[in-house]
Amino acid sequence: MIYIRSTMKHNLFFLIYMVIGFFIFTETADTYGQKRKIPYIWLLKNCTQEVFTKTFEYPFLTILDKHLKERYESYENLETRKSFIDYYWREKDPNPLLPENEYLQDFIQRCQYVQEHFSLSEPPYFDDRGKYYLKYGKPAIRYTQEPQTKIVGFFQENMRNPVTNSEEHIKIKNFLAAMVGRGADQYLPVTYTIRANETWVYQFKRGDKDTELVLHFINEGDYFREVQSLEDVIIHPRLMKIRYFYWADLIKERATVIQSQSVFRVYEDILEFEEEIRSAGDKGDYYPLYASAHDIMNPDKKFLQFNSDLKVKLTNIKNDAPGTVFTSEKTVQSLYFHYDIVQFRGSDDETDLVINCFTPLSENFFDDTQHFKPDTVNIHYSSLFEDQMLEKIIERDSEYTYDIKKVSDLNLPYVIGKMTLSFLPRPGRITLQVQDKATKKRGFIKSNIQLRDFSPQALCLSDIQFCQMIEDPLYRKFCPVDTISGISVIPYPYENINRSDQLFCYFEIYNIKRSGIQSLYDISLEVTTAQHRKGLLDKAVESFHKTPENSISIHHTRSVEHDDSRELVGIDFSNLKKGDYTLTIRVSDLENSDISAETKRNLQIIH
């Protein structure tokens, strides 16, 4: 392997990274879920302009996309730029409930490696290899090649001479030289010389699609520079156009070791064309009449076209590559779960965020034969809410121990954990984590959320929660059970609705009296096809052909008793077709229709 080390290895730049690395890898969290104070951020906020530019700014700018870089450079104040970097790492934190920011830790390790192996004495203080190492980390494949003289084996092969149309054989090299031009033979040696070079391959997952990034670098003395093509590593012969013959030889060698699909396809094209050249001798002087004659008589142009096509292909892939990729074993989702968040009015103008996490048994706790792996499971649930500046507002956690066999005997497909966060409404970010305490497997989500404000005196409704009635008291040991109007219910555990299930929807009504309702009010529930998911054709057809049978309409009249009301309404979904729907609950004064409020929830019927 080739490594270029500059004399800056022991300077202040390197020592700062060593200090950062020492702290970040030796500190431990005081309590479960307590965010560690990262020395990187402390050093960032307290360093001088010179240290900031060398140690923090240049590496950071490398990982920004064009839009973020423009925003960053629009700030001229040093402290504002420091705050920008601080916020960037808060926002990128994959799981704020972990003791450390795993992506920042990954980036610091990259900075240390770049400083040790790819450093320069001039800005940006690392070469082109360092740029990509900062963006993507260690390449999946790194091929290094020392400066050397190489032999083109293909040139030494014999072929029949198509010019003489006889049994005479000539070297392929001589035939190609004749095709390139008169006198080219002396400029088409079997050997050629290359400079030290490297090829890196990164492999990415973009959704369901696998993609790769292939990068070439050449040695420029005290640093490595990125080049678009391996033709640049060849020390050019006097006749410039024949370098593409040597480029083809390099591609054939490189394709067998770097496992790049793009390069391998060109490798196959080169082999196919070489076979056409060989076959020209068998065709005799009739070879100019064949379809491939133009390419055979202009081999340099054919190889040039291969090279140009590959450069375009690799450039397009690079332009489409992610701006940066961070990795960490702790950010791998190893415990599947889904969640449901509903908002209710709390006390003292606060909003209650009720969170139910559903962890499926079959995906997480059964072996391949569908037997229980453990007898009991201890699940730790964690939640964190941060404001728009990503400062922590509130954090909660809870633990539940489940007897897996008993849960399964109750026909519960999930174990359910409940958490409630109460705080003043504001926009922010919610993070949830579910962890198996025994195996340390975890699943987590991070999502922006806008908390509703229930403090005004107008009529308003909470969010809608789907529930399922239960009768066996054993459920209370394993599920959050609520009793409403004498009916015991648990949160509906499925992400989508099975139309054969008997469901209730739970919601709360606030400020009935204060809003001006004096005697009676109407509660209507409407389930209709979700308009936002329909195509234009569906909407046009529906305007002529209404389908009321594929909807639900329920009305209840209530008399005013209290200012607030808890409502549990059963809904029969059995007559609905599979598809996307919207449930709308509307409450209105029977005497004054201007006094009304509504709440909605999207749902999907799957069976």
Secondary structure as the mmCIF struct_conf table of DSSP 4:
data_model
#
loop_
_struct_conf.conf_type_id
_struct_conf.id
_struct_conf.beg_label_comp_id
_struct_conf.beg_label_asym_id
_struct_conf.beg_label_seq_id
_struct_conf.end_label_comp_id
_struct_conf.end_label_asym_id
_struct_conf.end_label_seq_id
HELX_RH_3T_P HELX_RH_3T_P1 THR A 7 HIS A 10
BEND BEND1 ASN A 11 ASN A 11
HELX_RH_AL_P HELX_RH_AL_P1 LEU A 12 THR A 26
BEND BEND2 ASP A 30 THR A 31
TURN_TY1_P TURN_TY1_P1 TYR A 32 GLY A 33
HELX_LH_PP_P HELX_LH_PP_P1 GLN A 34 ARG A 36
HELX_RH_AL_P HELX_RH_AL_P2 PRO A 39 ASN A 46
HELX_RH_AL_P HELX_RH_AL_P3 GLN A 49 VAL A 51
HELX_RH_PI_P HELX_RH_PI_P1 PHE A 52 GLU A 57
HELX_RH_AL_P HELX_RH_AL_P4 TYR A 58 THR A 62
TURN_TY1_P TURN_TY1_P2 ILE A 63 ILE A 63
HELX_RH_AL_P HELX_RH_AL_P5 LYS A 66 GLU A 73
TURN_TY1_P TURN_TY1_P3 SER A 74 SER A 74
HELX_RH_AL_P HELX_RH_AL_P6 LEU A 78 LYS A 92
BEND BEND3 PRO A 94 PRO A 94
TURN_TY1_P TURN_TY1_P4 PRO A 96 LEU A 97
BEND BEND4 LEU A 98 GLU A 100
HELX_RH_AL_P HELX_RH_AL_P7 GLU A 102 HIS A 117
BEND BEND5 PHE A 118 PHE A 118
STRN STRN1 SER A 119 SER A 119
BEND BEND6 SER A 121 GLU A 122
TURN_TY1_P TURN_TY1_P5 PRO A 123 PRO A 124
BEND BEND7 TYR A 125 TYR A 125
STRN STRN2 PHE A 126 PHE A 126
HELX_RH_AL_P HELX_RH_AL_P8 ASP A 128 TYR A 136
BEND BEND8 LYS A 138 LYS A 138
BEND BEND9 ALA A 140 ALA A 140
STRN STRN3 ILE A 141 GLN A 145
BEND BEND10 PRO A 147 PRO A 147
STRN STRN4 GLN A 148 ILE A 151
HELX_RH_3T_P HELX_RH_3T_P2 GLY A 153 GLN A 156
STRN STRN5 ASN A 158 ARG A 160
TURN_TY1_P TURN_TY1_P6 PRO A 162 ASN A 165
BEND BEND11 SER A 166 GLU A 167
STRN STRN6 HIS A 169 LYS A 171
HELX_RH_AL_P HELX_RH_AL_P9 ILE A 172 VAL A 180
TURN_TY1_P TURN_TY1_P7 ARG A 182 GLY A 183
HELX_RH_3T_P HELX_RH_3T_P3 ALA A 184 TYR A 187
BEND BEND12 VAL A 190 VAL A 190
STRN STRN7 THR A 191 ILE A 194
STRN STRN8 ASN A 197 ARG A 206
TURN_TY1_P TURN_TY1_P8 GLY A 207 ASP A 208
STRN STRN9 LYS A 209 ASN A 219
BEND BEND13 GLY A 221 TYR A 223
STRN STRN10 PHE A 224 VAL A 227
BEND BEND14 GLN A 228 SER A 229
HELX_RH_3T_P HELX_RH_3T_P4 LEU A 230 VAL A 233
STRN STRN11 ILE A 234 ILE A 234
BEND BEND15 ARG A 238 LEU A 239
HELX_RH_3T_P HELX_RH_3T_P5 MET A 240 ILE A 242
HELX_RH_AL_P HELX_RH_AL_P10 ARG A 243 ILE A 258
HELX_RH_AL_P HELX_RH_AL_P11 GLN A 261 LYS A 283
HELX_RH_3T_P HELX_RH_3T_P6 GLY A 284 LEU A 289
BEND BEND16 TYR A 290 TYR A 290
TURN_TY1_P TURN_TY1_P9 ALA A 291 SER A 292
HELX_RH_AL_P HELX_RH_AL_P12 ALA A 293 MET A 297
HELX_RH_AL_P HELX_RH_AL_P13 PRO A 299 ASP A 320
BEND BEND17 ALA A 321 ALA A 321
BEND BEND18 GLY A 323 GLY A 323
HELX_RH_3T_P HELX_RH_3T_P7 GLU A 329 THR A 331
BEND BEND19 VAL A 332 VAL A 332
BEND BEND20 LEU A 335 LEU A 335
STRN STRN12 HIS A 338 ARG A 345
BEND BEND21 SER A 347 SER A 347
TURN_TY1_P TURN_TY1_P10 ASP A 348 ASP A 349
STRN STRN13 THR A 351 PRO A 360
HELX_RH_AL_P HELX_RH_AL_P14 LEU A 361 PHE A 365
STRN STRN14 PHE A 366 PHE A 366
TURN_TY1_P TURN_TY1_P11 ASP A 368 THR A 369
BEND BEND22 GLN A 370 GLN A 370
STRN STRN15 PHE A 372 PHE A 372
BEND BEND23 LYS A 373 LYS A 373
BEND BEND24 ASP A 375 ASP A 375
STRN STRN16 THR A 376 ASP A 387
TURN_TY1_P TURN_TY1_P12 GLN A 388 MET A 389
STRN STRN17 LYS A 392 ASP A 403
HELX_RH_AL_P HELX_RH_AL_P15 ILE A 404 ASP A 409
TURN_TY1_P TURN_TY1_P13 LEU A 410 ASN A 411
BEND BEND25 PRO A 413 PRO A 413
STRN STRN18 TYR A 414 PHE A 423
STRN STRN19 PRO A 427 ASP A 436
TURN_TY1_P TURN_TY1_P14 LYS A 437 THR A 439
STRN STRN20 ARG A 442 GLN A 450
BEND BEND26 PRO A 456 ALA A 458
STRN STRN21 CYS A 460 LEU A 461
STRN STRN22 GLN A 465 MET A 469
HELX_RH_3T_P HELX_RH_3T_P8 PRO A 473 LYS A 477
TURN_TY1_P TURN_TY1_P15 PHE A 478 PHE A 478
BEND BEND27 CYS A 479 CYS A 479
STRN STRN23 ASP A 482 ILE A 484
TURN_TY1_P TURN_TY1_P16 SER A 485 GLY A 486
STRN STRN24 ILE A 487 PRO A 491
BEND BEND28 GLU A 495 ASN A 496
STRN STRN25 ILE A 497 ILE A 497
TURN_TY1_P TURN_TY1_P17 ARG A 499 SER A 500
BEND BEND29 ASP A 501 ASP A 501
STRN STRN26 GLN A 502 TYR A 510
TURN_TY1_P TURN_TY1_P18 ILE A 512 GLY A 516
BEND BEND30 SER A 519 SER A 519
STRN STRN27 LEU A 520 THR A 529
HELX_RH_3T_P HELX_RH_3T_P9 GLN A 531 ARG A 533
HELX_RH_AL_P HELX_RH_AL_P16 LEU A 536 PHE A 544
BEND BEND31 HIS A 545 HIS A 545
HELX_RH_3T_P HELX_RH_3T_P10 PRO A 548 ASN A 550
BEND BEND32 SER A 551 SER A 551
STRN STRN28 ILE A 552 SER A 559
BEND BEND33 HIS A 562 ASP A 564
STRN STRN29 SER A 565 ASP A 572
TURN_TY1_P TURN_TY1_P19 SER A 574 ASN A 575
HELX_LH_PP_P HELX_LH_PP_P2 LEU A 576 LYS A 577
BEND BEND34 LYS A 578 LYS A 578
STRN STRN30 GLY A 579 ASP A 589
BEND BEND35 LEU A 590 GLU A 591
TURN_TY1_P TURN_TY1_P20 SER A 593 ASP A 594
BEND BEND36 ILE A 595 ILE A 595
STRN STRN31 SER A 596 ILE A 605
#
